[in-house]
Amino acid sequence: MPVFSYQAINERGENISGTIEAETVETASNLLSSQGLIPSKVRKSGEMFGLGATLSLKEKTTRVKTSDLLLFTKQFRTMLKVGIPIVRIIQVLEKHSENIKIKKICAQMARDISGGSRVHESFRKFPKVFDELYCSMVQAGETSDSLDQVFERLVKIIEHEYKVKSDIKLSLQYPAFVSVALVVSFFVLLTYVIPKYLVIFKSHKIDLPLATRISDMIYQFLMQHGTSLLVFVLLLVLGLIIYFKTQQGQYVRDSLLLKIPIIGDILKKANISRFANIFEILQSSGVHVIESMNILSGTIGNKAITKDFENVRYKLEEGRGIAPPLEDSKHFTPLVTSMIAIGEESGSLNQMLREVTAHYDDEVEYSVKRLTEAIAPVLTIGLAVIIGFFALSIFVPMADLTRILK
């Protein structure tokens, strides 16, 4: 019997992996589900996770961007609403999609569903494109015969996340551009411009000012130790990349990110907004609250905040509400916990979650704007200081050289 390797989420919300014997991928996924696990990746031993070894290089390197996934989900929703059969929907999406990977996925999904697989099982074969939240909601919609409503909610989730990410990226474009200009200007001036003038100044025995001597010292240091420094930096970056792939490393990284002034505040607010939005939609879709916490643990993105959902799940299993364990968390503000507590008591939890989402969407937008306004002048001043420093390094001794030549 074939052996399949898998990655799954257990009842505690932990990511686990192992192997299982089964006839097909679908059978393996069903066996894992019957054991109380939520499979995220299942593949035959010796094959790659995802689309398998049959993908061409172009297909493997083509990404499915959030905008592509949003378009796919919107088109799926629209065709569901008018009553087109699911297999036909997927065939239409395969034909008209401009993304090579989505075309490949649709072709495989159409074959699977035509062969008897359930819809959510065909989605689960592609965890790098359809995350656990997406697949769980499709499964809930398929079970309750409300796939059209589920895809409507999925569109709202993806649109919400796409807007937040786009706002952050757009606001950081100018600071990023100035930062790159700052670094490039520093190295161009230090390694190409200054050395040429230093040769001239030293040949005429010019008394070099402090700025020029500092530039010379930095240049000499880079010439003597630049290779070693570059190797050290590359090894450090490689080590951090490897470490941050571990569970502990991801927790440490995400905890540190949340502590960065302004940026940490933005990340925290964005995660709260995402939590409230996803939780509200899961509750509206009829997903049990404990299962919702399991899904949130696997999809919220920040490992430090994920710990809070695990604590909430344990307390829920003990018969307690959602708000009390969130109050013990340092990542959820009193406003969030108070509104959730009021929602639980009044039976209007979904409405309160929508209010939390709207509030923190506005907070993220305001905080990003504030960050941009704070960073832009600092970077501009930094660029001016560097250029001014190197200008002094050149023009002051140049004036002395002019006097000598006269």
N, C-alpha and C positions, 0 to 999 in steps of 0.2 A: 504494500500500500504506500502511495506517495507520502513524503514528509514535507510539511509546510512550516516555515518560520513565521512568527507573528510578533507584533507589538500591540499591546492592548492596555486599557485602563481598567483597574480592578474596582471593587466596591468602595475602597478607601480613596479613590481618585488618583492612585499611584500608577505611573507608567511601568509596565512589566513587559518582558519578552520571553520567548521560549519556542518550542517546536510542538507540533501536533500531527498525528496521522489522520488522513482523510482522503476521500476519493477526488474531491475537487476543492477549489478555493471557497465556493459557496458553502459546501459541507463543513469545511474547516471553520468558517465564520459562524455558522449556525451552532457548531459544537462549542465554540468559545462563548457565544451569547448564552447558551444553556448553562454554562458554568458561572454566569453572573459577570462575565467580562464584556467590555465594549471594545471590539477589535478596531484598531486604527490602520494597521498594515498587515496584510497576509500575502505571502508569496511562496512559491515552491522553492525548496532549498536549492541554492546554487544560482538562483535568478536574482535580478535587481529588484528592489522595492519600486513600486510605481508602475510604470508602463511596461516593464520587462525588457529583455534583451533584444526584442524585435525592433525597437525604436532606432531610427537613423540618427546620426550625429545632430542633424538640424532639429529633429523632433526633441531630442534630449535637451538641447541647449535653449529651445524656445520656452519662455516663461509664460505662465498664465497670469497676467496682471489683474489687479483688482477691477480695473475698468472692463477687462475681458469677461471676468466672472460675473460682474454686474449685468453686462449685456446678455450673456448666456441665460442668467436667471430671469431677467425681464422677458426675454423672448419665450422661455419655457412657460412662465406665468401666463403670458398673453394667449398662447396657443392652448394651454389647459383651460382657460376661461371659456373659449369658444368650442370646447368639446373635442378637440383633436386627440386621437389615441396617442399614448405615450411613446410607443415605438416610432410612430410617424413623426412626432415632434422631434425626437432625437435624430431621425434621418434628415429632417429639414435643417436642423441646426448643424449637422455634419456637412451638408451640402453648401450652406451659406456662410459658415464661420470662416474668418480670415486667419484665425490662429491655428497653426498646424497641430499643436498638441491637443486642442479642443476637438479638432476633426478626428484625430486618432482615438480620443476618449469616447466620442459619440459613436464611432464605428464599433468599438468594443462593447459599449453599453447596449447598443441596438441588438447585437448578436446575443449578449447575455440575457436580456429581457425576452427576446424571441425564443430563446432556449429554455425559458421557464424560471429564470432568476427573478427575485423581487426587485423592485425599483431601488430601494435603499441599499440592497446588496451590490448592485452595479455601481452605485455612487461610491461605496466604501472601498472599491478597488483602487481608487485614485485619491488617497489621503493628502497628497501634496497639493491637490487642487481643491477638493471638497473636505474641509476639516470636520472634526467630530460634531461640532454644533450643526453644521449643514446636514450631515448624514443623519443625525439623531432627529432633527426636525422633519426630514423627508420620511424617516421611518414612522414617526408619530402621525404624520399626515396620511401615509399609506394605510396605517392601521385603522385610523378613524375615518377614512375615505374623505379627507379634506385637503388633498394635495394642492388644490388651487389656492386655498387660504394660506397654507404653509409657504408656498412660493411667494405670495404677496408679502408675508412677514419677512422672508429671507431677503427680498428686495430692500425692505426698509432697513434691515440690519446692515447689509452691504453698503447701501447708500450712506447710512450714518457714518460707518467707519471710513468710507472713501472720502467723505466731506471733511472729517476731522484730520485725517492724514494729509489731504490736499492742502488744507488751511495751514497746517504746521509746515509742510514742505515749501509752500509758496512764501510764507513769512520769513523763512530761513534762507531763501535764495540769495538775497543781497548780502547778509552777513557771511555766508559761505563764499561768495564771490570775492568779497573784500579780504577774507582770511587767506584764500588762495593767492590773491595778489600780494598780500603781505609776505607770505613765505617765498614766493617766486622772486619778488623784489629783493628780499634779503640775500638770497643765495646768488642771484645774478650779479648784484653789486659787489658782494663779498668775494666771489670766486673769479669774476671776469673783469670787472671795472677797476676795483681798488688795486689788485696786484700790478696792473700795467702802470698806474700812477706811482705806486711804491717804488718800482724800479727806477723811474725818473727822479723821484725825490731823493732816494738813497745815493744815486750816482752823482748828484750835485751836493750831497751832504747837507740837506735841508734839516733843520731842527724840527722834528715832527711833533705836532700838537697831540694832546691826550687822545682825542677821538681817532686820529690816524694810527697811533700806537696800539690802541685797543683793537682796531680793525686788523692791523698786522698780526697781533697775537692770536686773534680768532682764526685768521687765515692760516697761519703757521700750524696751529693746533689741528685744524681740519686736514691739512696736507700730511701731517705726521700720523694722526690717529683716526683719520676719516674712515678708512676701511674697517678698522676694529670697531669703531663706533657704529657703523652701518650694520656689521655682522651682529653686534650686541642688540641693536634695536630690532633687527629681523628675528633673532632668536627669542627676544622678549615678546614680540607680537605673536610669533608662532606658539610659544608656550601659553600665552593668555588665550589664544584661540582654542587650543586643545583643552585647557582648564575650563573655559567657559562652556564647553560642550558637555561637561559632567553636571550631575544634578547639583552638587555643592557649588560648583563654579557659577552656574546659572543663578542660584539663589544669592550668592555674594554679589555678582554683577548687578542683578536687578535691585538688590537692597542699596547698593552704592548709588545707582542711578537715581533712586528716589530721594537720596540725601543731597544731591547737587542743588545749590540754590537756584530758584526760578525754574530751571529745567525739570528738577525733581517734582516741583509743584505742578507743572504742566502735565507730566506723565501720570501723576497721581489722579489729577482731575480727569484726564482722558480715560484712565482705567475705570474710575468710578462711573463715568458716563457710559462706557461700554458695558459695565456690569449691569447697570440699571436698565439699559436698553435691551440687552439680551435676556435678562431675567424676566422683564415684563412680557416680552414676546414668547418666551418659553411657557410662562404661566398662562398666557392667552391661548397657547396652542394645546393646553391640557397636559403638559409634562409635569410629573410629580415634582414637588419642591426639592426632595432629596436628590432625585435624578438631575434636576436643574443644577444643583450644586456640583454634582459630578461633572456635568458638561462644562460649567463655568471654570472648574479647576483645570480642565484640559484646553480651554480656549481663551482665557483671559490674557495670556501672554506673559505676565510678570510673575515670576516664581515666588517672590516675597508676598505678593497679594494672594496668590493661589493658596498659601498656607492658611490664610484667613477663611477661605471657603471650606477647607478640610475641617477646620474647627467648627464652623457653622453646621456642617453635615453631622459631625459627632453630637453636637448639642440637639439638633433636630431629631436624631435617632433616640435621644434621651427624653424627647417630648417637649423640649423648650422651643421658643420662637426664634425668628431670624435675627431680630434686633439685638437681644442681649449679647450673643457672642460677637457681633460686629462692633458693639460698644467697647469690647476688650481690645479691639484692633487699633493700632496706631495709624493705619492707612485709610480708615473711614472716618469722615468728619462727623461731629455731633449733629449737623444738619441732616446728613444722610440717615444716620441711625434713628433720629427723632421722627423723620418723615416715614421711615419704614415701620417703626413702632406704631405710629398713628394709623398707618394704612392697615396693619394687622388687626388693630383693635376695632377699627371702623368698617372693616371689610372692603376697603378701597385701596388695597395694596398696589394694584396695577396702575391706578390713577396717580398714586404717589410716586411710583417708579418712573412714570412718564414725566412728572414734574422734576424729578431729580435729573433725568436725562437732559431735559431742556435747560435746566439751570446750569449744569456743568458743561454743556456744549457752549453756552455763552461765556462761562468762566475760562474755558480753554481758549476760545477766540480772543478774549481780553488779555489773558496771560501771555499768549503768543505775541500779540501786538506789543505788549509792554516789554517783552524780551527783545523784540526787534528794535524797539525804540531805545533800549538800554545798550544793546550790543553795537548798533550801527555807529554811533559817535565814538565809542571806545576804539573800535577797529579803525575808523578813519583817522583818529588821533595817533593810533599805533603806527599806521602806514606813514603818516606825516613825520612822526618821530624817527622812524627808521631811515626814510629818505633824507630827512634833515641831518641826521647823524652822519650818514655817508657823504652828504654834501659838504659838511664841515671838514670831514676827513680829507676831501679832495681840494676844496677851494681855499682853505686857510694856508696849507703849504704851497698851493699854486700861486697865491699872492706873494709869498716869500720868494718863490722861484722867479717870478716876474721881476721883482726888485733886484735880485742877484744878476739876472741876465741884462738888465739895463746898465 
